């Protein structure tokens, strides 16, 4: 084996509704994917359509420059970025004492290819799937946030089935549970995500892998991963194979078709009909 080359880089980021609070970007050197979360009470303090969209856009601007110029670890770059984005946010909102429930946050996946290594960082519930040169597939994901979401989704489903509530009624009735879970953000009893506390980065998943050990890499937000995790359309291994042969766009259209056929969220209980969906796909060849 000689040089390891990237034969394909593709990414997609599509809204589940009118406003996309995800962001994705990828090239042959680095990339990032983020799933933004606006405050639960839907207050909006920034000039963008939602605070979550402002937040992921600010991070995209920071990462574009930082990953081009810095050779520091991704962990260091993200910690530094928290301070930079927080400064921008405080200037943008021009107010003090914003409640924790109103602060924007995001799950994030970042990668960098440098000196024969694939370095990655995950925080929140971004999923990374890596296929090695022998075809073995490994799923890398922090499941803490997913576990809390599943508790709320199970309760929503119980209300719809046992109490006969409509989706909108049940969704409103689990609001207190969603607030309880959100207050666990960046705590030992909850989950870790990208916000304004640099200590959260100490709990991220990060590693460096030799490029010669990797065949394919696929990053997904939970909205895209839903085609496997919620709808059971494909196994993880088949999902990677489908993307390799057919592309991200075709799989995305299938995802939306499944959701359109279950608009009331009865067959597949979830928080909304369609979530923002983003993914990055990278394929390597050796020559």
MITI-712999 format. One line per field, with one value per residue (C-alpha): residue number from 1; residue in one letter; x negated, y negated, z. Coordinates in steps of 0.2 Angstrom, whole numbers, plus 5000, padded with zeros to 4 digits. Example, Ala and Ser with C-alpha at 12.3 -4.5 7.8 and 13.67 -1.06 7.14 Angstrom:
MITI-712999
seq = c(1,2)
type = c(A,S)
u = c(4938,4932)
v = c(5022,5005)
w = c(5039,5036)
This chain:
MITI-712999
seq = c(1,2,3,4,5,6,7,8,9,10,11,12,13,14,15,16,17,18,19,20,21,22,23,24,25,26,27,28,29,30,31,32,33,34,35,36,37,38,39,40,41,42,43,44,45,46,47,48,49,50,51,52,53,54,55,56,57,58,59,60,61,62,63,64,65,66,67,68,69,70,71,72,73,74,75,76,77,78,79,80,81,82,83,84,85,86,87,88,89,90,91,92,93,94,95,96,97,98,99,100,101,102,103,104,105,106,107,108,109,110,111,112,113,114,115,116,117,118,119,120,121,122,123,124,125,126,127,128,129,130,131,132,133,134,135,136,137,138,139,140,141,142,143,144,145,146,147,148,149,150,151,152,153,154,155,156,157,158,159,160,161,162,163,164,165,166,167,168,169,170,171,172,173,174,175,176,177,178,179,180,181,182,183,184,185,186,187,188,189,190,191,192,193,194,195,196,197,198,199,200,201,202,203,204,205,206,207,208,209,210,211,212,213,214,215,216,217,218,219,220,221,222,223,224,225,226,227,228,229,230,231,232,233,234,235,236,237,238,239,240,241,242,243,244,245,246,247,248,249,250,251,252,253,254,255,256,257,258,259,260,261,262,263,264,265,266,267,268,269,270,271,272,273,274,275,276,277,278,279,280,281,282,283,284,285,286,287)
type = c(X,X,X,X,X,X,X,X,X,X,X,X,X,X,X,X,X,X,X,X,X,X,X,X,X,X,X,X,X,X,X,X,X,X,X,X,X,X,X,X,X,X,X,X,X,X,X,X,X,X,X,X,X,X,X,X,X,X,X,X,X,X,X,X,X,X,X,X,X,X,X,X,X,X,X,X,X,X,X,X,X,X,X,X,X,X,X,X,X,X,X,X,X,X,X,X,X,X,X,X,X,X,X,X,X,X,X,X,X,X,X,X,X,X,X,X,X,X,X,X,X,X,X,X,X,X,X,X,X,X,X,X,X,X,X,X,X,X,X,X,X,X,X,X,X,X,X,X,X,X,X,X,X,X,X,X,X,X,X,X,X,X,X,X,X,X,X,X,X,X,X,X,X,X,X,X,X,X,X,X,X,X,X,X,X,X,X,X,X,X,X,X,X,X,X,X,X,X,X,X,X,X,X,X,X,X,X,X,X,X,X,X,X,X,X,X,X,X,X,X,X,X,X,X,X,X,X,X,X,X,X,X,X,X,X,X,X,X,X,X,X,X,X,X,X,X,X,X,X,X,X,X,X,X,X,X,X,X,X,X,X,X,X,X,X,X,X,X,X,X,X,X,X,X,X,X,X,X,X,X,X,X,X,X,X,X,X)
u = c(5000,4993,5003,5020,5031,5049,5059,5075,5082,5100,5111,5130,5140,5158,5172,5186,5197,5194,5178,5163,5154,5141,5125,5113,5097,5083,5068,5053,5044,5058,5076,5090,5108,5119,5137,5142,5155,5165,5170,5186,5197,5194,5187,5176,5162,5151,5154,5156,5172,5168,5154,5149,5146,5136,5126,5121,5118,5106,5097,5096,5087,5075,5071,5068,5054,5047,5045,5036,5024,5021,5012,5018,5029,5047,5051,5041,5048,5066,5062,5055,5070,5082,5074,5075,5093,5098,5091,5100,5116,5115,5112,5126,5139,5133,5141,5137,5144,5152,5160,5151,5167,5166,5147,5143,5133,5128,5121,5106,5095,5078,5064,5047,5035,5017,5000,5008,5021,5040,5044,5061,5071,5089,5100,5119,5127,5119,5115,5099,5099,5082,5079,5061,5052,5058,5077,5079,5091,5089,5102,5096,5108,5112,5129,5133,5144,5153,5157,5166,5175,5181,5189,5199,5203,5210,5220,5227,5232,5240,5251,5256,5260,5267,5275,5280,5272,5267,5249,5250,5259,5246,5232,5238,5241,5222,5216,5212,5202,5192,5188,5182,5171,5164,5159,5147,5137,5119,5121,5114,5132,5137,5127,5113,5116,5108,5114,5104,5095,5078,5078,5090,5077,5068,5082,5082,5077,5061,5047,5034,5034,5021,5029,5023,5035,5051,5061,5076,5082,5100,5106,5124,5136,5150,5162,5153,5148,5167,5168,5159,5162,5181,5187,5177,5175,5157,5144,5129,5118,5131,5134,5115,5116,5132,5123,5108,5118,5133,5127,5133,5147,5156,5156,5162,5177,5182,5181,5193,5205,5206,5210,5223,5232,5232,5237,5246,5231,5241,5231,5214,5216,5205,5205,5209,5214,5197,5181,5167,5156,5137,5123,5105,5098,5079,5072,5054,5044,5026,5015)
v = c(5000,4983,4967,4966,4955,4949,4954,4947,4933,4929,4920,4916,4905,4903,4895,4905,4890,4872,4868,4879,4879,4892,4888,4898,4895,4907,4907,4918,4910,4907,4905,4903,4908,4900,4902,4886,4885,4869,4865,4875,4860,4854,4837,4829,4817,4817,4808,4825,4835,4845,4845,4863,4858,4843,4854,4867,4854,4845,4862,4865,4848,4852,4869,4864,4853,4863,4879,4871,4862,4872,4889,4890,4905,4904,4904,4889,4880,4884,4877,4862,4860,4860,4845,4836,4841,4836,4819,4817,4823,4810,4796,4802,4803,4788,4794,4803,4818,4828,4844,4860,4867,4852,4855,4863,4878,4891,4909,4909,4920,4914,4922,4918,4928,4924,4933,4950,4949,4947,4937,4935,4927,4931,4922,4924,4937,4936,4954,4959,4975,4982,4996,5004,5011,5028,5023,5022,5008,4999,4987,4973,4962,4955,4962,4952,4939,4953,4962,4946,4943,4961,4959,4944,4953,4968,4957,4947,4964,4970,4955,4957,4975,4977,4960,4957,4940,4933,4931,4912,4915,4928,4917,4903,4914,4920,4902,4903,4920,4911,4897,4909,4918,4901,4895,4911,4903,4903,4912,4928,4935,4930,4927,4917,4905,4890,4874,4861,4872,4878,4892,4901,4905,4915,4928,4928,4944,4940,4951,4952,4967,4972,4968,4985,4994,4985,4988,4977,4965,4958,4945,4942,4931,4940,4934,4943,4958,4961,4971,4984,4980,4976,4983,4999,4997,5003,5010,4999,5010,5009,4991,4988,4999,4990,4972,4979,4985,4974,4958,4947,4939,4955,4961,4944,4945,4962,4955,4942,4954,4964,4949,4943,4959,4957,4939,4941,4951,4966,4980,4972,4961,4946,4928,4921,4927,4923,4918,4908,4922,4920,4932,4932,4947,4950,4965,4969,4979,4985,4984)
w = c(5000,4995,4996,5004,4993,4996,4981,4986,4998,4999,5011,5013,5025,5022,5033,5041,5041,5035,5044,5044,5061,5055,5046,5036,5026,5020,5009,5007,5022,5035,5038,5051,5054,5068,5074,5082,5096,5100,5118,5122,5125,5108,5113,5099,5105,5089,5072,5063,5060,5076,5088,5084,5066,5072,5083,5070,5057,5069,5073,5054,5052,5066,5061,5043,5048,5063,5053,5039,5050,5066,5069,5087,5092,5088,5106,5108,5093,5100,5117,5110,5098,5113,5120,5102,5099,5116,5114,5097,5105,5120,5108,5097,5110,5120,5136,5152,5162,5148,5156,5152,5144,5131,5126,5109,5108,5096,5093,5083,5073,5066,5056,5050,5038,5041,5041,5037,5051,5052,5068,5073,5088,5092,5105,5108,5098,5081,5074,5065,5056,5050,5039,5039,5024,5028,5028,5046,5052,5069,5076,5086,5096,5113,5118,5133,5124,5114,5130,5137,5120,5120,5138,5131,5115,5124,5135,5120,5112,5128,5128,5110,5112,5130,5132,5114,5112,5095,5091,5095,5111,5117,5111,5122,5137,5137,5137,5156,5153,5139,5150,5164,5151,5144,5161,5162,5148,5152,5168,5175,5176,5158,5142,5135,5120,5112,5121,5131,5144,5138,5152,5141,5128,5141,5139,5120,5110,5100,5092,5079,5067,5053,5036,5030,5042,5035,5019,5022,5035,5037,5049,5053,5063,5072,5059,5045,5056,5059,5043,5053,5071,5070,5054,5053,5034,5033,5044,5048,5036,5022,5025,5021,5006,5000,5002,4993,4978,4977,4986,5000,4991,4986,5004,5010,4998,5005,5022,5018,5009,5025,5035,5023,5024,5043,5045,5062,5069,5074,5066,5071,5087,5086,5091,5074,5057,5050,5058,5049,5041,5038,5033,5027,5017,5014,5004,5003,4990,4990,4975)
